[in-house]
């Protein structure tokens, strides 16, 4: 058990040196831009008597057309 503690201390003290050798690069958060052609998925019923739902994926413009009856 003593050797395990000594080994942990040695590894713990060696780790900061390894981190210091790496060049520091600022991490910039990657922001995903939503494109206009992104699909929007919804579950719709095929008819009013059915309990089954069907998954439909359309773009924003296609959903607007579908909701307007076009």
PQR file with spaces between the fields and no chain letter, atoms N, CA, C, O and H, PARSE charges and radii, in Angstrom:
ATOM       1  N    UNK     1       0.821   -1.177    0.000 -0.4000 1.5000
ATOM       2  CA   UNK     1       0.000    0.000    0.000 -0.0000 2.0000
ATOM       3  C    UNK     1       0.872    1.250    0.000  0.5500 1.7000
ATOM       4  O    UNK     1       0.537    2.248   -0.638 -0.5500 1.4000
ATOM       5  N    UNK     2       1.984    1.191    0.713 -0.4000 1.5000
ATOM       6  CA   UNK     2       2.890    2.331    0.757 -0.0000 2.0000
ATOM       7  C    UNK     2       3.440    2.643   -0.632  0.5500 1.7000
ATOM       8  O    UNK     2       3.576    3.810   -1.002 -0.5500 1.4000
ATOM       9  H    UNK     2       2.256    0.381    1.231  0.4000 1.0000
ATOM      10  N    UNK     3       3.753    1.612   -1.391 -0.4000 1.5000
ATOM      11  CA   UNK     3       4.296    1.833   -2.740 -0.0000 2.0000
ATOM      12  C    UNK     3       3.238    2.454   -3.652  0.5500 1.7000
ATOM      13  O    UNK     3       3.562    3.242   -4.540 -0.5500 1.4000
ATOM      14  H    UNK     3       3.643    0.665   -1.090  0.4000 1.0000
ATOM      15  N    UNK     4       1.989    2.101   -3.431 -0.4000 1.5000
ATOM      16  CA   UNK     4       0.906    2.686   -4.221 -0.0000 2.0000
ATOM      17  C    UNK     4       0.791    4.178   -3.933  0.5500 1.7000
ATOM      18  O    UNK     4       0.607    4.979   -4.849 -0.5500 1.4000
ATOM      19  H    UNK     4       1.725    1.461   -2.710  0.4000 1.0000
ATOM      20  N    UNK     5       0.899    4.547   -2.667 -0.4000 1.5000
ATOM      21  CA   UNK     5       0.807    5.956   -2.282 -0.0000 2.0000
ATOM      22  C    UNK     5       1.985    6.727   -2.870  0.5500 1.7000
ATOM      23  O    UNK     5       1.807    7.836   -3.374 -0.5500 1.4000
ATOM      24  H    UNK     5       1.049    3.896   -1.923  0.4000 1.0000
ATOM      25  N    UNK     6       3.175    6.157   -2.811 -0.4000 1.5000
ATOM      26  CA   UNK     6       4.366    6.818   -3.350 -0.0000 2.0000
ATOM      27  C    UNK     6       4.232    6.979   -4.867  0.5500 1.7000
ATOM      28  O    UNK     6       4.572    8.027   -5.417 -0.5500 1.4000
ATOM      29  H    UNK     6       3.319    5.256   -2.401  0.4000 1.0000
ATOM      30  N    UNK     7       3.742    5.951   -5.530 -0.4000 1.5000
ATOM      31  CA   UNK     7       3.565    6.021   -6.977 -0.0000 2.0000
ATOM      32  C    UNK     7       2.541    7.092   -7.346  0.5500 1.7000
ATOM      33  O    UNK     7       2.738    7.819   -8.320 -0.5500 1.4000
ATOM      34  H    UNK     7       3.466    5.100   -5.083  0.4000 1.0000
ATOM      35  N    UNK     8       1.462    7.200   -6.592 -0.4000 1.5000
ATOM      36  CA   UNK     8       0.445    8.225   -6.857 -0.0000 2.0000
ATOM      37  C    UNK     8       1.034    9.623   -6.674  0.5500 1.7000
ATOM      38  O    UNK     8       0.750   10.525   -7.463 -0.5500 1.4000
ATOM      39  H    UNK     8       1.302    6.610   -5.801  0.4000 1.0000
ATOM      40  N    UNK     9       1.854    9.803   -5.637 -0.4000 1.5000
ATOM      41  CA   UNK     9       2.484   11.099   -5.407 -0.0000 2.0000
ATOM      42  C    UNK     9       3.434   11.460   -6.539  0.5500 1.7000
ATOM      43  O    UNK     9       3.484   12.611   -6.970 -0.5500 1.4000
ATOM      44  H    UNK     9       2.085    9.071   -4.997  0.4000 1.0000
ATOM      45  N    UNK    10       4.190   10.470   -7.021 -0.4000 1.5000
ATOM      46  CA   UNK    10       5.120   10.728   -8.118 -0.0000 2.0000
ATOM      47  C    UNK    10       4.367   11.063   -9.403  0.5500 1.7000
ATOM      48  O    UNK    10       4.765   11.968  -10.137 -0.5500 1.4000
ATOM      49  H    UNK    10       4.149    9.534   -6.671  0.4000 1.0000
ATOM      50  N    UNK    11       3.301   10.353   -9.673 -0.4000 1.5000
ATOM      51  CA   UNK    11       2.513   10.637  -10.870 -0.0000 2.0000
ATOM      52  C    UNK    11       1.809   11.981  -10.751  0.5500 1.7000
ATOM      53  O    UNK    11       1.685   12.714  -11.732 -0.5500 1.4000
ATOM      54  H    UNK    11       2.978    9.618   -9.076  0.4000 1.0000
ATOM      55  N    UNK    12       1.360   12.293   -9.578 -0.4000 1.5000
ATOM      56  CA   UNK    12       0.690   13.566   -9.354 -0.0000 2.0000
ATOM      57  C    UNK    12       1.629   14.741   -9.520  0.5500 1.7000
ATOM      58  O    UNK    12       1.222   15.785  -10.032 -0.5500 1.4000
ATOM      59  H    UNK    12       1.460   11.697   -8.781  0.4000 1.0000
ATOM      60  N    UNK    13       2.874   14.598   -9.101 -0.4000 1.5000
ATOM      61  CA   UNK    13       3.833   15.696   -9.238 -0.0000 2.0000
ATOM      62  C    UNK    13       4.365   15.795  -10.660  0.5500 1.7000
ATOM      63  O    UNK    13       4.793   16.875  -11.067 -0.5500 1.4000
ATOM      64  H    UNK    13       3.205   13.751   -8.685  0.4000 1.0000
ATOM      65  N    UNK    14       4.356   14.720  -11.425 -0.4000 1.5000
ATOM      66  CA   UNK    14       4.856   14.741  -12.797 -0.0000 2.0000
ATOM      67  C    UNK    14       3.821   15.319  -13.755  0.5500 1.7000
ATOM      68  O    UNK    14       4.185   15.786  -14.834 -0.5500 1.4000
ATOM      69  H    UNK    14       4.009   13.843  -11.094  0.4000 1.0000
ATOM      70  N    UNK    15       2.587   15.302  -13.401 -0.4000 1.5000
ATOM      71  CA   UNK    15       1.524   15.735  -14.299 -0.0000 2.0000
ATOM      72  C    UNK    15       1.566   17.228  -14.603  0.5500 1.7000
ATOM      73  O    UNK    15       1.385   17.576  -15.770 -0.5500 1.4000
ATOM      74  H    UNK    15       2.292   14.923  -12.524  0.4000 1.0000
ATOM      75  N    UNK    16       1.788   18.136  -13.663 -0.4000 1.5000
ATOM      76  CA   UNK    16       1.822   19.553  -14.003 -0.0000 2.0000
ATOM      77  C    UNK    16       2.919   19.912  -14.994  0.5500 1.7000
ATOM      78  O    UNK    16       2.738   20.825  -15.801 -0.5500 1.4000
ATOM      79  H    UNK    16       1.935   17.853  -12.716  0.4000 1.0000
ATOM      80  N    UNK    17       4.067   19.209  -14.955 -0.4000 1.5000
ATOM      81  CA   UNK    17       5.133   19.472  -15.913 -0.0000 2.0000
ATOM      82  C    UNK    17       4.682   19.126  -17.327  0.5500 1.7000
ATOM      83  O    UNK    17       5.000   19.845  -18.274 -0.5500 1.4000
ATOM      84  H    UNK    17       4.215   18.468  -14.300  0.4000 1.0000
ATOM      85  N    UNK    18       3.948   18.038  -17.475 -0.4000 1.5000
ATOM      86  CA   UNK    18       3.470   17.618  -18.791 -0.0000 2.0000
ATOM      87  C    UNK    18       2.456   18.618  -19.337  0.5500 1.7000
ATOM      88  O    UNK    18       2.419   18.867  -20.542 -0.5500 1.4000
ATOM      89  H    UNK    18       3.689   17.454  -16.706  0.4000 1.0000
ATOM      90  N    UNK    19       1.646   19.183  -18.475 -0.4000 1.5000
ATOM      91  CA   UNK    19       0.649   20.163  -18.905 -0.0000 2.0000
ATOM      92  C    UNK    19       1.343   21.464  -19.284  0.5500 1.7000
ATOM      93  O    UNK    19       0.923   22.131  -20.229 -0.5500 1.4000
ATOM      94  H    UNK    19       1.676   18.981  -17.496  0.4000 1.0000
ATOM      95  N    UNK    20       2.398   21.835  -18.564 -0.4000 1.5000
ATOM      96  CA   UNK    20       3.104   23.082  -18.835 -0.0000 2.0000
ATOM      97  C    UNK    20       3.824   23.037  -20.181  0.5500 1.7000
ATOM      98  O    UNK    20       4.015   24.086  -20.797 -0.5500 1.4000
ATOM      99  H    UNK    20       2.739   21.293  -17.797  0.4000 1.0000
ATOM     100  N    UNK    21       4.228   21.861  -20.657 -0.4000 1.5000
ATOM     101  CA   UNK    21       4.930   21.738  -21.924 -0.0000 2.0000
ATOM     102  C    UNK    21       4.009   21.966  -23.115  0.5500 1.7000
ATOM     103  O    UNK    21       4.471   22.393  -24.173 -0.5500 1.4000
ATOM     104  H    UNK    21       4.073   21.009  -20.157  0.4000 1.0000
ATOM     105  N    UNK    22       2.739   21.695  -22.968 -0.4000 1.5000
ATOM     106  CA   UNK    22       1.805   21.857  -24.075 -0.0000 2.0000
ATOM     107  C    UNK    22       1.557   23.339  -24.326  0.5500 1.7000
ATOM     108  O    UNK    22       1.399   24.104  -23.374 -0.5500 1.4000
ATOM     109  H    UNK    22       2.363   21.348  -22.108  0.4000 1.0000
ATOM     110  N    UNK    23       1.519   23.755  -25.579 -0.4000 1.5000
ATOM     111  CA   UNK    23       1.214   25.164  -25.858 -0.0000 2.0000
ATOM     112  C    UNK    23      -0.230   25.478  -25.498  0.5500 1.7000
ATOM     113  O    UNK    23      -1.139   24.686  -25.746 -0.5500 1.4000
ATOM     114  H    UNK    23       1.648   23.134  -26.352  0.4000 1.0000
ATOM     115  N    UNK    24      -0.415   26.640  -24.913 -0.4000 1.5000
ATOM     116  CA   UNK    24      -1.755   27.010  -24.488 -0.0000 2.0000
ATOM     117  C    UNK    24      -2.521   27.589  -25.665  0.5500 1.7000
ATOM     118  O    UNK    24      -2.097   28.568  -26.279 -0.5500 1.4000
ATOM     119  H    UNK    24       0.324   27.283  -24.711  0.4000 1.0000
ATOM     120  N    UNK    25      -3.628   26.985  -25.963 -0.4000 1.5000
ATOM     121  CA   UNK    25      -4.494   27.450  -27.037 -0.0000 2.0000
ATOM     122  C    UNK    25      -5.856   27.692  -26.426  0.5500 1.7000
ATOM     123  O    UNK    25      -6.427   26.816  -25.777 -0.5500 1.4000
ATOM     124  H    UNK    25      -3.972   26.190  -25.464  0.4000 1.0000
ATOM     125  N    UNK    26      -6.370   28.894  -26.641 -0.4000 1.5000
ATOM     126  CA   UNK    26      -7.675   29.196  -26.081 -0.0000 2.0000
ATOM     127  C    UNK    26      -8.737   28.421  -26.839  0.5500 1.7000
ATOM     128  O    UNK    26      -8.794   28.441  -28.069 -0.5500 1.4000
ATOM     129  H    UNK    26      -5.906   29.605  -27.168  0.4000 1.0000
ATOM     130  N    UNK    27      -9.558   27.753  -26.092 -0.4000 1.5000
ATOM     131  CA   UNK    27     -10.628   26.970  -26.705 -0.0000 2.0000
ATOM     132  C    UNK    27     -11.784   27.901  -27.040  0.5500 1.7000
ATOM     133  O    UNK    27     -12.370   28.524  -26.154 -0.5500 1.4000
ATOM     134  H    UNK    27      -9.512   27.737  -25.093  0.4000 1.0000
ATOM     135  N    UNK    28     -12.103   27.989  -28.316 -0.4000 1.5000
ATOM     136  CA   UNK    28     -13.224   28.808  -28.739 -0.0000 2.0000
ATOM     137  C    UNK    28     -14.440   27.916  -28.883  0.5500 1.7000
ATOM     138  O    UNK    28     -14.386   26.890  -29.561 -0.5500 1.4000
ATOM     139  H    UNK    28     -11.628   27.483  -29.035  0.4000 1.0000
ATOM     140  N    UNK    29     -15.518   28.294  -28.259 -0.4000 1.5000
ATOM     141  CA   UNK    29     -16.711   27.446  -28.371 -0.0000 2.0000
ATOM     142  C    UNK    29     -17.196   27.405  -29.816  0.5500 1.7000
ATOM     143  O    UNK    29     -17.273   28.427  -30.498 -0.5500 1.4000
ATOM     144  H    UNK    29     -15.562   29.128  -27.708  0.4000 1.0000
ATOM     145  N    UNK    30     -17.514   26.216  -30.252 -0.4000 1.5000
ATOM     146  CA   UNK    30     -18.000   26.045  -31.611 -0.0000 2.0000
ATOM     147  C    UNK    30     -19.506   26.195  -31.603  0.5500 1.7000
ATOM     148  O    UNK    30     -20.224   25.395  -31.002 -0.5500 1.4000
ATOM     149  H    UNK    30     -17.452   25.386  -29.698  0.4000 1.0000
ATOM     150  N    UNK    31     -19.968   27.219  -32.270 -0.4000 1.5000
ATOM     151  CA   UNK    31     -21.391   27.489  -32.330 -0.0000 2.0000
ATOM     152  C    UNK    31     -21.893   27.026  -33.682  0.5500 1.7000
ATOM     153  O    UNK    31     -21.420   27.467  -34.729 -0.5500 1.4000
ATOM     154  H    UNK    31     -19.385   27.869  -32.757  0.4000 1.0000
ATOM     155  N    UNK    32     -22.851   26.138  -33.635 -0.4000 1.5000
ATOM     156  CA   UNK    32     -23.438   25.650  -34.874 -0.0000 2.0000
ATOM     157  C    UNK    32     -24.524   26.614  -35.317  0.5500 1.7000
ATOM     158  O    UNK    32     -25.457   26.916  -34.573 -0.5500 1.4000
ATOM     159  H    UNK    32     -23.235   25.779  -32.784  0.4000 1.0000
ATOM     160  N    UNK    33     -24.384   27.084  -36.530 -0.4000 1.5000
ATOM     161  CA   UNK    33     -25.402   27.966  -37.054 -0.0000 2.0000
ATOM     162  C    UNK    33     -26.503   27.127  -37.670  0.5500 1.7000
ATOM     163  O    UNK    33     -26.245   26.182  -38.416 -0.5500 1.4000
ATOM     164  H    UNK    33     -23.626   26.839  -37.135  0.4000 1.0000
ATOM     165  N    UNK    34     -27.718   27.483  -37.352 -0.4000 1.5000
ATOM     166  CA   UNK    34     -28.853   26.759  -37.900 -0.0000 2.0000
ATOM     167  C    UNK    34     -29.102   27.242  -39.311  0.5500 1.7000
ATOM     168  O    UNK    34     -29.271   28.436  -39.557 -0.5500 1.4000
ATOM     169  H    UNK    34     -27.927   28.251  -36.746  0.4000 1.0000
ATOM     170  N    UNK    35     -29.120   26.336  -40.197 -0.4000 1.5000
ATOM     171  CA   UNK    35     -29.378   26.707  -41.574 -0.0000 2.0000
ATOM     172  C    UNK    35     -30.875   26.747  -41.804  0.5500 1.7000
ATOM     173  O    UNK    35     -31.647   26.129  -41.072 -0.5500 1.4000
ATOM     174  H    UNK    35     -28.983   25.366  -39.997  0.4000 1.0000
ATOM     175  N    UNK    36     -31.268   27.468  -42.811 -0.4000 1.5000
ATOM     176  CA   UNK    36     -32.687   27.592  -43.128 -0.0000 2.0000
ATOM     177  C    UNK    36     -33.253   26.269  -43.650  0.5500 1.7000
ATOM     178  O    UNK    36     -34.462   26.048  -43.598 -0.5500 1.4000
ATOM     179  H    UNK    36     -30.641   27.970  -43.406  0.4000 1.0000
ATOM     180  N    UNK    37     -32.383   25.394  -44.152 -0.4000 1.5000
ATOM     181  CA   UNK    37     -32.866   24.137  -44.703 -0.0000 2.0000
ATOM     182  C    UNK    37     -32.891   23.010  -43.669  0.5500 1.7000
ATOM     183  O    UNK    37     -33.019   21.840  -44.031 -0.5500 1.4000
ATOM     184  H    UNK    37     -31.400   25.574  -44.195  0.4000 1.0000
ATOM     185  N    UNK    38     -32.772   23.353  -42.393 -0.4000 1.5000
ATOM     186  CA   UNK    38     -32.806   22.336  -41.340 -0.0000 2.0000
ATOM     187  C    UNK    38     -34.198   21.712  -41.285  0.5500 1.7000
ATOM     188  O    UNK    38     -35.209   22.401  -41.415 -0.5500 1.4000
ATOM     189  H    UNK    38     -32.668   24.303  -42.099  0.4000 1.0000
ATOM     190  N    UNK    39     -34.229   20.424  -41.095 -0.4000 1.5000
ATOM     191  CA   UNK    39     -35.497   19.704  -41.050 -0.0000 2.0000
ATOM     192  C    UNK    39     -36.115   19.810  -39.664  0.5500 1.7000
ATOM     193  O    UNK    39     -35.424   19.763  -38.646 -0.5500 1.4000
ATOM     194  H    UNK    39     -33.408   19.864  -40.990  0.4000 1.0000
ATOM     195  N    UNK    40     -37.415   19.953  -39.654 -0.4000 1.5000
ATOM     196  CA   UNK    40     -38.198   19.964  -38.422 -0.0000 2.0000
ATOM     197  C    UNK    40     -39.108   18.747  -38.484  0.5500 1.7000
ATOM     198  O    UNK    40     -39.903   18.609  -39.414 -0.5500 1.4000
ATOM     199  H    UNK    40     -37.976   19.992  -40.481  0.4000 1.0000
ATOM     200  N    UNK    41     -38.996   17.869  -37.502 -0.4000 1.5000
ATOM     201  CA   UNK    41     -39.782   16.640  -37.508 -0.0000 2.0000
ATOM     202  C    UNK    41     -40.940   16.751  -36.523  0.5500 1.7000
ATOM     203  O    UNK    41     -40.777   17.219  -35.397 -0.5500 1.4000
ATOM     204  H    UNK    41     -38.350   17.981  -36.746  0.4000 1.0000
ATOM     205  N    UNK    42     -42.108   16.313  -36.971 -0.4000 1.5000
ATOM     206  CA   UNK    42     -43.307   16.292  -36.135 -0.0000 2.0000
ATOM     207  C    UNK    42     -44.047   14.990  -36.380  0.5500 1.7000
ATOM     208  O    UNK    42     -43.907   14.358  -37.427 -0.5500 1.4000
ATOM     209  H    UNK    42     -42.240   15.933  -37.887  0.4000 1.0000
ATOM     210  N    UNK    43     -44.835   14.609  -35.389 -0.4000 1.5000
ATOM     211  CA   UNK    43     -45.681   13.425  -35.520 -0.0000 2.0000
ATOM     212  C    UNK    43     -47.097   13.893  -35.810  0.5500 1.7000
ATOM     213  O    UNK    43     -47.657   14.699  -35.068 -0.5500 1.4000
ATOM     214  H    UNK    43     -44.948   15.123  -34.539  0.4000 1.0000
ATOM     215  N    UNK    44     -47.676   13.381  -36.898 -0.4000 1.5000
ATOM     216  CA   UNK    44     -49.034   13.764  -37.265 -0.0000 2.0000
ATOM     217  C    UNK    44     -49.875   12.511  -37.442  0.5500 1.7000
ATOM     218  O    UNK    44     -49.355   11.435  -37.736 -0.5500 1.4000
ATOM     219  H    UNK    44     -47.221   12.726  -37.501  0.4000 1.0000
ATOM     220  N    UNK    45     -51.174   12.663  -37.259 -0.4000 1.5000
ATOM     221  CA   UNK    45     -52.109   11.559  -37.469 -0.0000 2.0000
ATOM     222  C    UNK    45     -52.571   11.587  -38.914  0.5500 1.7000
ATOM     223  O    UNK    45     -52.820   12.650  -39.483 -0.5500 1.4000
ATOM     224  H    UNK    45     -51.597   13.537  -37.020  0.4000 1.0000
ATOM     225  N    UNK    46     -52.682   10.410  -39.492 -0.4000 1.5000
ATOM     226  CA   UNK    46     -53.113   10.347  -40.877 -0.0000 2.0000
ATOM     227  C    UNK    46     -54.597   10.671  -41.015  0.5500 1.7000
ATOM     228  O    UNK    46     -55.009   11.302  -41.988 -0.5500 1.4000
ATOM     229  H    UNK    46     -52.480    9.547  -39.030  0.4000 1.0000
ATOM     230  N    UNK    47     -55.384   10.247  -40.061 -0.4000 1.5000
ATOM     231  CA   UNK    47     -56.796   10.619  -40.043 -0.0000 2.0000
ATOM     232  C    UNK    47     -57.253   10.733  -38.593  0.5500 1.7000
ATOM     233  O    UNK    47     -56.553   10.299  -37.678 -0.5500 1.4000
ATOM     234  H    UNK    47     -55.049    9.734  -39.271  0.4000 1.0000
ATOM     235  N    UNK    48     -58.406   11.306  -38.393 -0.4000 1.5000
ATOM     236  CA   UNK    48     -58.870   11.567  -37.028 -0.0000 2.0000
ATOM     237  C    UNK    48     -59.252   10.298  -36.264  0.5500 1.7000
ATOM     238  O    UNK    48     -59.272   10.310  -35.033 -0.5500 1.4000
ATOM     239  H    UNK    48     -58.975   11.659  -39.136  0.4000 1.0000
ATOM     240  N    UNK    49     -59.549    9.225  -36.956 -0.4000 1.5000
ATOM     241  CA   UNK    49     -59.955    7.988  -36.296 -0.0000 2.0000
ATOM     242  C    UNK    49     -58.768    7.123  -35.883  0.5500 1.7000
ATOM     243  O    UNK    49     -58.932    6.168  -35.124 -0.5500 1.4000
ATOM     244  H    UNK    49     -59.532    9.215  -37.955  0.4000 1.0000
ATOM     245  N    UNK    50     -57.617    7.440  -36.359 -0.4000 1.5000
ATOM     246  CA   UNK    50     -56.448    6.613  -36.105 -0.0000 2.0000
ATOM     247  C    UNK    50     -55.691    7.097  -34.876  0.5500 1.7000
ATOM     248  O    UNK    50     -55.577    8.297  -34.627 -0.5500 1.4000
ATOM     249  H    UNK    50     -57.484    8.216  -36.976  0.4000 1.0000
ATOM     250  N    UNK    51     -55.180    6.141  -34.119 -0.4000 1.5000
ATOM     251  CA   UNK    51     -54.311    6.482  -32.990 -0.0000 2.0000
ATOM     252  C    UNK    51     -52.850    6.480  -33.417  0.5500 1.7000
ATOM     253  O    UNK    51     -51.984    6.970  -32.691 -0.5500 1.4000
ATOM     254  H    UNK    51     -55.273    5.166  -34.321  0.4000 1.0000
ATOM     255  N    UNK    52     -52.582    5.937  -34.579 -0.4000 1.5000
ATOM     256  CA   UNK    52     -51.218    5.866  -35.077 -0.0000 2.0000
ATOM     257  C    UNK    52     -50.759    7.249  -35.519  0.5500 1.7000
ATOM     258  O    UNK    52     -51.532    8.039  -36.060 -0.5500 1.4000
ATOM     259  H    UNK    52     -53.285    5.540  -35.169  0.4000 1.0000
ATOM     260  N    UNK    53     -49.500    7.516  -35.278 -0.4000 1.5000
ATOM     261  CA   UNK    53     -48.914    8.768  -35.705 -0.0000 2.0000
ATOM     262  C    UNK    53     -47.782    8.478  -36.671  0.5500 1.7000
ATOM     263  O    UNK    53     -47.077    7.476  -36.551 -0.5500 1.4000
ATOM     264  H    UNK    53     -48.871    6.874  -34.838  0.4000 1.0000
ATOM     265  N    UNK    54     -47.624    9.364  -37.618 -0.4000 1.5000
ATOM     266  CA   UNK    54     -46.595    9.216  -38.635 -0.0000 2.0000
ATOM     267  C    UNK    54     -45.597   10.351  -38.467  0.5500 1.7000
ATOM     268  O    UNK    54     -45.995   11.500  -38.277 -0.5500 1.4000
ATOM     269  H    UNK    54     -48.197   10.178  -37.715  0.4000 1.0000
ATOM     270  N    UNK    55     -44.296   10.041  -38.534 -0.4000 1.5000
ATOM     271  CA   UNK    55     -43.264   11.054  -38.395 -0.0000 2.0000
ATOM     272  C    UNK    55     -43.036   11.715  -39.752  0.5500 1.7000
ATOM     273  O    UNK    55     -42.782   11.044  -40.753 -0.5500 1.4000
ATOM     274  H    UNK    55     -43.973    9.107  -38.689  0.4000 1.0000
ATOM     275  N    UNK    56     -43.134   13.045  -39.765 -0.4000 1.5000
ATOM     276  CA   UNK    56     -42.945   13.806  -40.991 -0.0000 2.0000
ATOM     277  C    UNK    56     -41.873   14.855  -40.728  0.5500 1.7000
ATOM     278  O    UNK    56     -41.963   15.614  -39.763 -0.5500 1.4000
ATOM     279  H    UNK    56     -43.340   13.590  -38.953  0.4000 1.0000
ATOM     280  N    UNK    57     -40.852   14.897  -41.595 -0.4000 1.5000
ATOM     281  CA   UNK    57     -39.767   15.860  -41.466 -0.0000 2.0000
ATOM     282  C    UNK    57     -39.774   16.779  -42.686  0.5500 1.7000
ATOM     283  O    UNK    57     -39.634   16.323  -43.821 -0.5500 1.4000
ATOM     284  H    UNK    57     -40.779   14.280  -42.379  0.4000 1.0000
ATOM     285  N    UNK    58     -39.940   18.088  -42.436 -0.4000 1.5000
ATOM     286  CA   UNK    58     -39.974   19.086  -43.492 -0.0000 2.0000
ATOM     287  C    UNK    58     -39.168   20.305  -43.056  0.5500 1.7000
ATOM     288  O    UNK    58     -38.855   20.465  -41.876 -0.5500 1.4000
ATOM     289  H    UNK    58     -40.054   18.458  -41.514  0.4000 1.0000
ATOM     290  N    UNK    59     -38.839   21.159  -44.015 -0.4000 1.5000
ATOM     291  CA   UNK    59     -38.173   22.411  -43.680 -0.0000 2.0000
ATOM     292  C    UNK    59     -39.209   23.394  -43.156  0.5500 1.7000
ATOM     293  O    UNK    59     -40.411   23.136  -43.216 -0.5500 1.4000
ATOM     294  H    UNK    59     -39.094   21.029  -44.973  0.4000 1.0000
ATOM     295  N    UNK    60     -38.738   24.509  -42.649 -0.4000 1.5000
ATOM     296  CA   UNK    60     -39.640   25.512  -42.091 -0.0000 2.0000
ATOM     297  C    UNK    60     -40.608   26.024  -43.151  0.5500 1.7000
ATOM     298  O    UNK    60     -41.797   26.186  -42.880 -0.5500 1.4000
ATOM     299  H    UNK    60     -37.762   24.719  -42.600  0.4000 1.0000
ATOM     300  N    UNK    61     -40.108   26.276  -44.348 -0.4000 1.5000
ATOM     301  CA   UNK    61     -40.954   26.769  -45.423 -0.0000 2.0000
ATOM     302  C    UNK    61     -41.991   25.726  -45.836  0.5500 1.7000
ATOM     303  O    UNK    61     -43.141   26.067  -46.110 -0.5500 1.4000
ATOM     304  H    UNK    61     -39.141   26.144  -44.568  0.4000 1.0000
ATOM     305  N    UNK    62     -41.586   24.458  -45.880 -0.4000 1.5000
ATOM     306  CA   UNK    62     -42.519   23.393  -46.244 -0.0000 2.0000
ATOM     307  C    UNK    62     -43.614   23.251  -45.193  0.5500 1.7000
ATOM     308  O    UNK    62     -44.766   22.996  -45.542 -0.5500 1.4000
ATOM     309  H    UNK    62     -40.652   24.181  -45.657  0.4000 1.0000
ATOM     310  N    UNK    63     -43.277   23.411  -43.907 -0.4000 1.5000
ATOM     311  CA   UNK    63     -44.296   23.356  -42.864 -0.0000 2.0000
ATOM     312  C    UNK    63     -45.278   24.513  -42.996  0.5500 1.7000
ATOM     313  O    UNK    63     -46.481   24.342  -42.797 -0.5500 1.4000
ATOM     314  H    UNK    63     -42.340   23.618  -43.623  0.4000 1.0000
ATOM     315  N    UNK    64     -44.759   25.693  -43.332 -0.4000 1.5000
ATOM     316  CA   UNK    64     -45.645   26.840  -43.514 -0.0000 2.0000
ATOM     317  C    UNK    64     -46.607   26.597  -44.668  0.5500 1.7000
ATOM     318  O    UNK    64     -47.794   26.910  -44.566 -0.5500 1.4000
ATOM     319  H    UNK    64     -43.782   25.832  -43.493  0.4000 1.0000
ATOM     320  N    UNK    65     -46.098   26.037  -45.771 -0.4000 1.5000
ATOM     321  CA   UNK    65     -46.965   25.728  -46.910 -0.0000 2.0000
ATOM     322  C    UNK    65     -47.996   24.675  -46.547  0.5500 1.7000
ATOM     323  O    UNK    65     -49.160   24.785  -46.932 -0.5500 1.4000
ATOM     324  H    UNK    65     -45.135   25.783  -45.854  0.4000 1.0000
ATOM     325  N    UNK    66     -47.573   23.646  -45.801 -0.4000 1.5000
ATOM     326  CA   UNK    66     -48.482   22.570  -45.420 -0.0000 2.0000
ATOM     327  C    UNK    66     -49.590   23.073  -44.478  0.5500 1.7000
ATOM     328  O    UNK    66     -50.738   22.641  -44.580 -0.5500 1.4000
ATOM     329  H    UNK    66     -46.628   23.557  -45.488  0.4000 1.0000
ATOM     330  N    UNK    67     -49.246   23.964  -43.587 -0.4000 1.5000
ATOM     331  CA   UNK    67     -50.227   24.507  -42.649 -0.0000 2.0000
ATOM     332  C    UNK    67     -51.204   25.453  -43.332  0.5500 1.7000
ATOM     333  O    UNK    67     -52.330   25.624  -42.864 -0.5500 1.4000
ATOM     334  H    UNK    67     -48.314   24.315  -43.504  0.4000 1.0000
ATOM     335  N    UNK    68     -50.788   26.068  -44.432 -0.4000 1.5000
ATOM     336  CA   UNK    68     -51.673   26.965  -45.167 -0.0000 2.0000
ATOM     337  C    UNK    68     -52.511   26.222  -46.198  0.5500 1.7000
ATOM     338  O    UNK    68     -53.370   26.817  -46.849 -0.5500 1.4000
ATOM     339  H    UNK    68     -49.874   25.929  -44.812  0.4000 1.0000
ATOM     340  N    UNK    69     -52.265   24.941  -46.347 -0.4000 1.5000
ATOM     341  CA   UNK    69     -53.042   24.130  -47.282 -0.0000 2.0000
ATOM     342  C    UNK    69     -52.497   24.147  -48.695  0.5500 1.7000
ATOM     343  O    UNK    69     -53.201   23.757  -49.627 -0.5500 1.4000
ATOM     344  H    UNK    69     -51.567   24.458  -45.818  0.4000 1.0000
ATOM     345  N    UNK    70     -51.272   24.584  -48.878 -0.4000 1.5000
ATOM     346  CA   UNK    70     -50.672   24.627  -50.210 -0.0000 2.0000
ATOM     347  C    UNK    70     -49.999   23.330  -50.559  0.5500 1.7000
ATOM     348  O    UNK    70     -49.443   23.197  -51.649 -0.5500 1.4000
ATOM     349  H    UNK    70     -50.700   24.901  -48.122  0.4000 1.0000
